[in-house]
Amino acid sequence: MPNANEDNPSTLSQVQQRAVSELLRVSPVADDLARRFREAGFSLALVGGSVRDALLGRLGNDLDFTTDARPEDVLKIVRPWADAVWEVGIAFGTVGCQKDARVGDADHRFQVEITTYRSEAYDRTSRKPEVSYGDSIEEDLVRRDFTVNAMAVALPEKEFIDPYGGISDLSERMLRTPGTPEDSFSDDPLRMMRAARFAAQLDFEVAPEVVAAMKAMAGRIEIVSAERVRDELNKLILSAHPRKGLMLLVETGLADSVLPELPALRLERDEHHRHKDVYDHTLIVLEQAMALETEGPDLTLRLAALLHDIGKPRTRRFEKDGRVSFHHHEVVGAKMTKKRMTALKYSNDLVKDVSRLVELHLRFHGYGTGEWTDSAVRRYVRDAGPLLGRLHKLTRSDCTTRNKRKANALSRAYDGLEERIERLQEQEELDSIRPDLDGNQIMEILGVSPGPVIGQAYKFLLELRLENGPMDDDAAVSALKEWWADRSQV
């Protein structure tokens, strides 16, 4: 690979060493595929994110290639070679395939995408880009979003191609566009969100001229489909540095279109500074929730942390005594969460879970210093259901006070609640709270057929179970008969 950054040879040398090491690792697959393209009369190059990640020393088993072969020719080449082929992106010039290969002493599964040289652009109103094929790799690279993604390695000779200074920007950890940012964002407005996403994923800075273009063109994001916006937002939120990307979305005005509830949290402080900056508090809660993750990034938890206080602007009230209140902001916030996530085309299950966490995030604050009855603890567990673990993390993350004594008191109180939940779970199987009698038993005892009354009886017994804990059969039967007798007299 030639020296593309002679002004900083030591940095380049380190980058080259990482890249060579990464490329040698995937060579058995990449070179084999490249030879097949050459034999068919076509060229092949590793491109974009794969080259960037090789230079960063983080290339995985997902490999992106570009070629002068048209999609139908690509299919002819890869079908005899790959273990599986899919054509989902063929309308956009992309053929995907899977290749299982032994590299060194281990078996690997490679996910490969091969895209024909192309240029694509949105017209002023379309939500789908128009794709046209190109004939040179330079033409293909200039259409890419950022210079750090506009590098290629021609195979199998491993010739480094970097016409737009991507390696220099990579060494500076800077995001710039190959052409003018205005042209780039006009061609594909989603690239503005990708700038925020890459800043969050890679911890890169965004060049001032790129930020300026994002501010000037933020409204153009509205022509992009909700699904594509959602996917970029997810990648940003699940990144290592989501605060960085989210702040860029807010700063540039993009959030006004894609997540307007976030900039709305920048409430003006009242003159007595009686309430804190909800926007900054939210970003801290998100980071604190991330610190509690034990099994990798958790989209449900992170979305709940990001959205937990979005009901505050609508519920803010200045009380007569000078205090600021946000009564029922968790209920309002849950409804707003459902509406926004639905608009972004999230799955029904995810919308339900995140909305529920937002609704429940304040429940603990009624716990005080442990005054809850066992009944209240049972209801807390029942209402959280399978979200209880996430609710624990969200509630703990929601403490951002700088008052160490207050923070320690809240932490001790929640420790106490978790201990009580654990004790009750051991005694009563709280995770599967249900009445002491099932529907069939209810029908047999009352001598009735299936109908609404069975549901009503079941609900009565469930409330009794939550209030008093487990009951033996005789006590449950007696309580049911008493309920039935009282009901019959009404």
Beta strands, then each sheet from edge to edge (+ up, - down):
strand 1: 44-47
strand 2: 62-67
strand 3: 84-86
strand 4: 94-103
strand 5: 106-116
strand 6: 118-121
strand 7: 130-133
strand 8: 152-155
strand 9: 159-161
strand 10: 174-175
strand 11: 205-206
strand 12: 317-318
strand 13: 324-325
sheet 1: 3+ 4- 5+ 2+ 1- 8+ 9-
sheet 2: 6+ 7-
sheet 3: 10+ 11+
sheet 4: 12+ 13-
end
